[in-house]
Amino acid sequence: MSKTIQSEIKFNIELDENRVPEKLTWTAQDGGVELEEAKAIMLSIWDGKAQETLRIDLWTKEMQVDEMKLFFHQTLVAMADTFQRATADEKMADTMKDFCDYFAEKLELKK
């Protein structure tokens, strides 16, 4: 019988009086991360019973629009890579990457 291993990732969110995030930190002890600051978090969770995605999207007041554009672009590129690894559907992954290039071009993220 094999022994299972558990790992934990924690997010701490400090809110202002209007419940707007002021500070985000995260900890992943297995990865050597302890109360690392972040300006934004996008978390997707698959609910298999309901067959739907649950999302948590948070960003601090300090997150600049230009940073958000980069964050979205890098997240889209990562999603295309993950899609390819998870499904082995190279054609659709390439289509997603083409969109990422288009996205970056329209936002003038790449020089």
C-alpha positions in Angstrom: 0.0 0.0 0.0 1.5 3.3 -1.0 1.5 6.3 1.3 -0.2 9.4 0.0 1.5 12.8 0.3 -0.3 16.0 0.9 0.8 19.5 -0.1 -0.8 22.8 0.7 -0.9 26.2 -1.0 -2.3 29.1 1.0 -3.5 32.5 -0.2 -3.9 35.4 2.3 -5.9 38.4 1.2 -6.0 41.6 3.1 -9.1 43.7 2.3 -9.9 47.4 2.8 -13.2 48.5 4.4 -14.9 48.1 1.0 -13.6 44.5 0.7 -11.2 45.5 -2.1 -7.9 43.5 -2.0 -5.0 45.7 -0.7 -2.4 42.9 -0.2 -2.1 39.4 -1.5 0.4 36.9 -0.2 0.8 33.2 -0.9 2.7 30.3 0.7 3.7 26.9 -0.8 6.1 25.3 1.7 6.9 22.4 -0.7 8.1 25.0 -3.2 10.0 27.0 -0.7 7.6 29.9 -0.9 6.7 31.7 2.3 4.3 34.7 2.4 5.4 35.9 -1.1 3.6 39.0 -2.2 1.6 39.1 -5.4 -0.5 41.8 -7.1 -3.0 39.4 -8.8 -4.4 35.9 -8.5 -6.4 34.0 -11.1 -7.5 30.6 -9.8 -9.7 28.1 -11.7 -11.2 25.0 -10.1 -13.0 22.3 -12.0 -16.2 21.1 -10.3 -16.7 17.6 -11.8 -20.1 17.1 -10.4 -21.6 20.3 -11.8 -19.3 20.2 -14.9 -18.4 23.8 -14.5 -15.4 26.0 -13.7 -15.3 28.0 -10.5 -13.1 31.1 -10.5 -11.4 33.4 -8.2 -10.0 36.5 -9.8 -8.4 39.1 -7.4 -6.0 42.0 -7.9 -4.7 44.7 -5.6 -5.2 48.4 -6.0 -1.5 48.6 -6.9 -1.9 46.4 -10.0 -1.2 48.7 -13.0 -3.2 48.3 -16.3 0.1 47.6 -18.2 0.9 44.8 -15.6 -2.6 43.4 -16.0 -2.2 43.2 -19.8 1.1 41.3 -19.4 -0.4 39.1 -16.7 -3.3 38.1 -19.0 -1.0 37.5 -22.0 1.3 35.3 -19.9 -1.7 33.4 -18.5 -3.1 32.8 -22.0 0.3 31.5 -23.2 0.5 29.2 -20.1 -3.1 28.0 -20.8 -2.2 27.1 -24.4 0.9 25.1 -23.1 -1.2 23.3 -20.5 -3.9 22.6 -23.0 -1.4 20.9 -25.3 0.1 18.8 -22.5 -3.3 17.8 -21.1 -5.0 16.9 -24.4 -2.1 16.3 -26.9 -4.2 18.4 -29.3 -1.4 20.3 -31.1 -3.6 21.9 -33.7 -5.8 23.6 -31.2 -2.9 24.5 -29.0 -1.2 26.1 -32.0 -4.4 28.0 -32.7 -4.5 29.3 -29.1 -0.8 30.3 -29.4 -1.7 32.2 -32.6 -4.3 34.1 -30.7 -1.7 34.9 -27.9 0.5 36.4 -30.6 -2.4 38.4 -31.9 -3.3 39.5 -28.4 0.3 40.7 -27.7 0.4 42.5 -31.1 -2.8 44.4 -30.5 -1.8 45.4 -27.0 1.7 46.2 -28.3 3.3 43.9 -25.7 6.0 42.7 -28.1 8.3 45.0 -29.9 
